[in-house]
Amino acid sequence: MPKTSEVPARKGLPGRKAQAARNDGLILEAARAVFLADANAPIAAVAERAGVGISALYRRYPSKEVLLRTLCHEGLRRYNAEADAALEDSDGWRGLVGFLERVVDADVHSLTVHLAGTFTPDEAMLPDVVHADEVNEELIRRAHASGRLRAEVNPLDLGLILEACAAITMPDQARTAQLRRRTLALLIAGLAADGELPGPPPQPGEFAWRWQPRVDAARSR
């Protein structure tokens, strides 16, 4: 984790705003590390890891719930950006595969695995949630049109694939990344394989229950 003095301020911003932007980056980076390790960790642990005062953290994020929501919203935006980039590829199958690889490398779905239910999503996230649904559908449609994706695969299968990869963790980060990519390669091979899959595909709304707040999970301590 870089020290505060080692994180450059954003160019073009005056002193105080540059410092605030730098602190914000440190806080979000620290929050990701802290809450992926323990979703019930106190917000003070984030300030300590970021190397900022608790008052500076609370000025930007008045509660743990706001911080968790911001963290997941940033992950959702990264997901959408990668999906949008994949849709620029003229080859639907190649676009889908590249998208899955980049999202696994970015470790976006660890946030879903660890933080679902620890905060209440707000309306500000809704446009990005809707966009994610739309790009998922288009990625699957284009991959089907390429003739290389199983006919029974639907957009919700993407989330399960990405969560399966995110669930792989090792003490060594490099080994974690290696095993996640290996597992993804096996799952991608399954997407393209012949044969019938067991059971019906995921259904719309089937996983919405996870985002209902868990009792005591989002307390500020």
Residue pairs with C-beta under 8 A, 6 or more apart in sequence:
1 29
1 30
1 33
1 49
2 26
3 51
4 22
4 23
4 26
4 50
4 51
4 52
7 22
7 25
7 26
8 22
9 15
9 18
9 19
9 21
9 22
10 18
10 21
10 22
13 21
20 60
23 50
23 52
23 56
23 60
24 60
26 50
26 51
26 52
27 46
27 47
27 50
27 52
27 57
27 60
27 61
27 67
28 70
28 71
28 74
29 50
30 46
30 47
30 49
30 50
31 46
31 50
31 67
31 68
31 71
32 71
32 111
33 49
34 41
34 45
34 46
34 49
35 41
35 46
35 68
35 71
35 114
35 115
35 118
36 110
36 111
36 114
36 115
39 114
39 115
39 118
39 217
40 216
40 217
40 219
42 64
42 220
42 221
43 54
43 57
43 61
43 63
43 64
43 67
43 220
43 221
44 54
44 221
46 57
46 67
47 53
47 54
47 56
47 57
50 57
57 67
61 67
61 70
63 220
64 218
64 219
64 220
64 221
65 118
65 119
65 120
65 218
65 220
68 115
68 118
68 119
68 218
69 119
69 120
69 121
69 122
69 125
71 111
71 115
72 111
72 112
72 115
72 119
72 121
72 125
73 124
73 125
73 128
75 108
75 111
75 112
76 125
76 128
76 129
76 132
77 128
78 106
78 108
79 103
79 108
79 132
80 128
80 131
80 132
80 135
82 99
82 102
82 103
82 106
82 108
83 99
83 132
83 135
83 136
83 139
84 135
85 99
85 102
86 95
86 96
86 98
86 99
86 102
86 135
86 139
87 95
87 135
87 138
87 139
87 142
88 95
89 95
89 98
91 146
92 139
92 141
92 142
92 143
92 144
92 145
92 146
92 149
93 143
93 146
93 148
93 149
93 192
95 139
95 142
95 143
96 139
96 140
96 142
96 143
96 149
97 188
99 139
100 158
100 161
100 162
100 184
100 188
101 181
101 184
103 109
103 162
104 162
104 165
104 166
104 180
104 181
104 184
105 177
105 181
107 166
108 162
108 166
109 159
109 162
109 163
109 165
109 166
110 166
112 159
112 163
112 166
112 210
113 163
113 166
113 167
116 210
116 211
117 210
117 211
117 212
117 213
117 214
117 217
118 213
118 214
118 217
118 218
119 213
119 218
120 213
120 218
121 129
121 211
133 155
136 155
136 156
136 158
137 155
139 155
139 158
140 149
140 153
140 154
140 155
140 158
143 149
143 153
144 151
144 153
148 192
149 191
149 192
150 191
150 192
150 193
150 197
152 196
152 197
152 201
153 191
153 197
153 201
154 201
154 202
156 201
156 202
156 203
156 204
156 206
156 207
157 191
157 201
157 202
159 202
159 207
160 202
161 184
161 187
161 191
164 183
164 187
165 180
165 183
165 184
165 187
166 180
168 176
168 179
168 180
168 183
169 176
170 176
170 179
